[in-house]
Amino acid sequence: MLKKNYYRRREDDMKILIATAKTRNNLTNEGLAKRIGMPVNTFNKKTCHPGLFRCSQLWLLEELAGKEGV
């Protein structure tokens, strides 16, 4: 098994964060995109490459996932 590099591990962490935020708030991609103030098409593209999210959007995702102060 190959070790994942740091960036890929962080991408996986972001995907888990997005899934947690959706589950905790009973949201779809459309609902979550609206909550963080972005068009759903943009949100869908960024979920494939989570490194493209801005810090302010990540902070909102953390808040929705219940990970404040991490």
ABEGO torsion letter per residue (X at the ends): XBBBBAAAAAAAAAAAAAAAAAAAAGBBAAAAAAAAGBBAAAAAAAAABAAABBAAAAAAAAAAAGABGX
